[in-house]
């Protein structure tokens, strides 16, 4: 106790002495100290300047000339949404909800890429997608918790010569269309239509492939081709469990997947170091591209063609009538992005794509992005999957068309600190499986606007969607979705 009191007493005495010295009068006979000189007025603050372009962002040079470097990109896209659910949807089993207001993580990602020199490139991309309070996680008994942090891309690339780079690993050098290779950082609309990733989470891993690729540019001609292994999928499926004459992914598929995309760049050339295609340049480039692509996978699909024997045999693959069918996709697209009036800062962005899908007999697939429901929503479309929440027929054997256009308003519309870019989009799906049951084609309408606080690096997007509800395929009704996306990437 003495050891504690001693330093406390000494500290108090020192503090008192210091305070006394600060307030005591000057000694007699000495003139008082002169008053301090008046302080100079602080310099006038400079007028605010325009936002500095983001440029290379979080880039670290590893050599004086910058030939060796790495860059880190981090982004979050948060959705606050009102959704009118499909008929019969339940938030969780036993909790029916005709509409939902929720918050979710559409994407939360980190991308790192580095170059030892212009001949070598490495990309590492990881993150999560589509987590809300009821789904997207892997918690035991709590399906919305602890979403799976997984590798999106892990690839290495080597420049063989001027016109060709080759790479391998888990990659995003996709075929089919420009939007199949889309960057999620600079969409024009609030999200992709998902028709652009027609095999997502089936024979690919979240639109990524395990394989090898070649890419390059010859003059104004840009290309990317790849050979990949299909991921094993539908492992519990047998022909005995399939609807009659409705194809699904073949669980015994081991054939390579071939794909490619080719584009001719009539005006400005786009960067092709990374595989991510820009959605809107906000008037910084004049781009006019025509593109075409393909995907092919032999015997990727399987369909039952006859009755299932009773009792069901031990090996239904050999005893239940079935056939294997190839998966083939073709596309053609057009992308146009140009400043309209550079002084006013206006710009136009437009994109159009046509897909021809061959997934086998009457194949249709329902998908609901960041689905707010986990139960209910029965579907009368054979083999298409549930129609809970916001799901609808997104892809299928047949064709689809997607159009979008946006206009960047003048810089003085909202003042110096923000820009406004309204847009509209339309997706049309013409699928054999819907025709087979006498249902209508798919139409999805989007109308929205981007509020750009610092270009695409910091923005809000407000989107209104009219979405078809196929709970009764002979009487399709349209349900509204209103989504506010908050996005920042650094």
N, C-alpha and C positions, 0 to 999 in steps of 0.2 A: 504494500500500500504506500510505503514511504517513497519507493521508486517512482510511483505514478504521480504523487503529489509534488515531488521536487521539480520536475520539468514544468508542471502546470503553474506553480508559483513563480518560477523564473520567467516563464512566458508572459505572465500577467504583469510582472514588474517592468519587463522590457517594453511592453506595449504602453504602460502608463508613462514611462520616461519619454518614449517617442512622442506621445500625444502632448505631454507638457512642453517639450522642446518646440513643437509646432505652433503653440499658441502664446508663449511667453513674450513680453515686451522686449525691444532692443535695449542694450545697456545704456545707462545715462551718459550723455555727452556725445553719443554717436548719432549722426543724422539718420533719419529713417531711410530705408532702401528706396531707390527710385521706383516709380510705378513702371510696370512692364510696358514695352512699346505695343501699340495697337497691332493686332494681327491683320495680315493682308486678307482682303476679301477672296473667297474661294473662286477659282476660275469658272467662268460660265460653262454650263453643261452643253455638250454638242447636240445638235439636232439629231433625232433618231434616224438611223440608216435602214435601208432595206435589208431583209434577211439574207444572210450569206448562203449561197448554194451549198448543199450538203457535200457535194463532190465525192471523194473517195471514202468519206466516213471514218470508221474506226480502222484505219489502215496503219500498219507498223512496218516501216522499211527496215530490212535486215542488212542492207548494203547501201553505201553512199549514193549509188546511182539509181536505187529503187528497183533494180532488177530482181532482187530477192525481197519478198515481203509476205505478210499474211494480213488478212482482213477478217473481221468478225462482224456479222450482221445479226441483230436480235430484234424480233418483232412479236407483238401481240395483237390479235384482232378479237375484240370483245363485242358480243352481240347482246343488245337489250331488245326484246322482241315480244310483240303480241301476235299470237297465232290462233286462228279459228281452226280447231282440230277437225279431222275427218270424222265421219259418223261412227259412233261407238268407241272412240278412243278413251283410254284410261291413263292417267298420269302414272299410277302404279296399279297393279291388279286390285280390283275392288274399289277404285277411286275414279269414277267416270268424270271427265272434264270436257265440256264442249269448246272451251277456249283456254288458252294458257298465256300467262305473262311471265317471262323468265329471263334470266341472264346466263350466258354461256360463253365459253372460250371456243371460238371457231378455230383459231390457230394460235399456238404459242411455240415459237421455234428459235433455234440458234443455227446459223450457218457460218462455217469457217472455211476459207479457201486460201491457198498459199502457192507461191511459185518460187522454186529455186532459181529458175531463169525462165525465159519465155518458152523453153522446150518442155518443162515439167509442170504439171498442175495436180494438186490434190484438193479434194472437196470432202468435207464432213458436215452433214446436215442432220440435226436431230430435234425432237420436240414432241408435242402432243397435238391432238385435234379433237374437236367435237365433244367437249366435256360440259355437261350441265349437272344439275342437282340429282338427276335420276339415271343418267347414262353416260357412257364414255369412260368409266373407271374400271378398275379390276379389284375393288375391295370385296372381300368375302361377305356376301349377303348385303353389301352396300354398293350397288352397281354404279353410282355416280362418283365414288371416291377413288383417289389415287390412280389417275389415268396413266396409261402405259407410256412412259418416255421411251421412244424407240428411234432407231436410226432410219432416217429417210433416204439418205445417200451416203455412200462411202466409196469413192472412186478415185482412180489415178489415171493420168493422161500423159501421153508423150507425143510431141510433134515430130512426125516422121519426115515431112518436108513441107514446103510452102503451102501446098494445097490439101494436106491431110494430117489430121491428128487421130490417134487411136487411143482408146481408153477401155477400162474394165472395172468391174465391181458392181455395186448396187447403184444404178445410175438413172438419170432422168432424160437421156437423149432419146426421147420418144418419137415414134412415128405418128401417123394419122393426120394431125393438124397442127397449126400454129398454137391453138389454145390447149392442145394436149401437152404442150411444152410451156404453158403459161407460167410466168412469175406471179406469185400470190401477193407481191408487194405493191403492184401498180395496176390492178384491175381498173377498167373503166366502170363497170357495174360493181355492186357490192360483193359479188362472188361469181364463180364460174357456173355454167348451167349443168355441169356434171355429165352431160352427154359427151363432152370433150374427153372424158376419161372412161371409155365404155367398158373396160374390164376391171375397174377399180376394186381392189380387195378380193378379186377372184384369182386370176392367174398372175396378177401383179401384186406388189406390196405398196399400197397407197400410191398407185400410179408410177411406181419405180420398178425397175427390172434388174435381175441378176444376169449379167452377160457381158458381151464385148460390143464396142461400137467404133465407128469411124465417122469423123465429121470434117468439114472443111468448106472452103470457098474458092471458086474459080471465077474471077471477074465479079460479076453481079449475081452469080449463081451460088446459092448456099445449100448445103445438104447435110443430112445426118442419117445413118443407117445402123442397124444393130441386129445382133443374133442373141437370143436370151433363152433361159430355161423357164418354163412355166412353173409357178409355185403350185404345189399340191393343194387342191381345194375339193370341197364336196366329198370328203372321205367317207361319210356315212351314207352317201347316196348309192342306191342300186336301181336297176331298171324296174324292179318290182314296186319301188316306192314312187315312181314317176307317174304323172298323169299321162294318159294316152296321147301320143303325137304332140308332145310338148318337150322341147329340148332343154337340157341343163348342162352345166359343165361336167365333163367326163372325169371321174375321180382317178382314172388310170391313164391320164394323158402324160406322155413323156416326150412329145415331139417339140422341137425347137420353135420359138416364136420369132418370126422375121418381121421387121418393121422399118419404115423410113419416112422421112419428110424432106421435100425439096421446094425451094422458093427462089423466085427471081426478083431481085430488088431493083426496081426501075429508077428510084430517086436516091435518097441518102442510104448508105449502108449501115446496118445495125451491128452492134457489138456481138460477137459470137464466142467470146472466151468462155462464158457460162451457158448452160442450156436453157436459161429462163428468158422467155419472150415477153417483151414489154406490152402492157395493155393500153397505155395512153402516155404519150410523150409530153403532153401539156404545151404543145407548140414549140418545143425545142428542136424538133427535127421535121423534115419533109420525107415521109416514108410512104411508098406505094409498092406493095408486094403481092404477087400471085403465088399461091402454093398448092401443093398436092401431096397426099401421103397414103400409106397403106399399112395394114397389119395382116399377117397370115399365120395360122396355127393349125396344122393338120390334126384331124380327129380330136379336136378340143371339146366337142359337144357330143352329147348322147341323148337319144330319145327312145322311148318304148313304142313299139309298133304293133303289138298284139296283146291278147289277154294274158293275165298272170295265172299260171297253173295253180290248181288247188289240190293238195297243200302246196305252199310255196317251197320250191326246191332249195337245196342247200347252197347251190351256186347260181343265183339268179342271172349273173352276167352271161352264162352259157345257155340257160334253159328258158329265160324270159325273152321273147322276141324284141330285139332292139337294133338300132343302127347308130354308127358313129358318123358325125358330120364335121366338116371343116369350119373353122372360124375365119371369116374374111371381112375386112373393113377397108373401104376406100373413102377418100375425102378430097374436097377442093375448097380453097378459101381465098379471101381477099382482105387485105388490111390497108387502110388509108389513114394517115395522121399528118396534119399539116397546119401551120399557122395561117390564120385568115388575115388578120391585121396586126402586124408586129407592134405598131405604136399603141394600139388599144389592148394588145395582149390576148386577142381572141384566137381560138384554135378549134379545129374539127377532128374528131376521131370516129372512125367507122370500121366495122368488122362484119363479115358474112362468111358462113361456112355451111357446107352440105356434107352429110355423112350417109353412106350406104352401108348398112350393117347386115351381115349374114352370120347369125348365131345358131342356126339350126331351126327346125320346125317350130313355129309359133312362140319362140322365146320372147318373154317380156320380163323386165326386172323393175320392181318398185324400190325407190330410194327416198328417204327423208333426211335432209341434212340437219345435224344438231337436233335430232328428233326430240320433242318435248314430252312424248308419251312412250311408255314401255309395254303397254298391253292394249288389247282390244283392236278395233279397226279391221274387221275381217275383210278378206279380199275374195271376190268372185272371179278373178283372173287366174286361170290355171297356172300354177308354178311360179307366179310373179312375186310371192311373198306378201307379208302383211301390209296393210294400208293404215296403220295407226298414225296418229299425229299429223305430220305434214308430208307423208309419203305419197308419191304418185308414180305412174309408169315413166321412167326416165330414159331407158334404152330398151331396144328390142329388135328382132329381125324385121327389117324394113328400112326406113330412112328417117333422118331428122334434119332440120334446118334451124340455124340460130343466127339472129341478126341483132346487132346493137349499134347505137350511135350516140355520141355525146358532143356537147358544145361548151367550150370554156368561155365564160362571159368576160367582158372587159375588166381590166384591173381596177377601175374606179367603181365597180358595182357595189362592193362591200368595203371600200377603202383600201389602205395599203397593207393591212395585216392578214387578209384572207382572200381566197378566190373561190368562185362558185362554178361548178361544172354539172349542169343537169344532163340526164341521159335517159334513154329508153331501150328496152330489150324485149325480144320475143323468141320463144322456142316452140317449134312445131314438130311433133313426132307422129309418124305414119307407120304403125306397127301391125304386122300380120296377126299377132296373137290377140289384139283388140278387135280386128275385123272378124276373126273366127268366132267371137262371141257376140257379134253385132253391136260393138261399142264404137264410140267416136274417137277421132284422132286426139292427140294430146296438144293442148295449147297452154303456154305459161307466159304471163305478161308481167313485166317489171318496169316500174317508173321510179326514178330516184334522182338524187343529186349528191355530189361530193362537195363538202366544205373543206377546202384545202388550206390548212393553217401554215404549213411549210412544205408545199408540194405534196408528194405522196408520203413523205416522211412522217407527217402528222396531219391526220384528217378525220373528219366525221362523214359517214355516208348514211343517208336516210333513204330507205327503199320500201316501196309499196309493191306487193306481189299479189296477183290474182292467180290462184292455183286450183287445178281441177281435183275434185274428190270423186274417185272411182269406186267408192263403197258400193254403189249400185251402178254397174257399168252401162246399163241401159238408160240411166237418168243421171248424167254427170252434172254436178253442181260445182260452183266456184267458191273457194274459201279465201279470205284475205289473210295476208301476213304483213305486218309492219315491223321493220327491223332498223334499229339504229346501231351502226357499227362504229366503234371507236378504235382507231388504229394508230400505233406509233411504231416506226422502225428506226433503228440506229445502226 
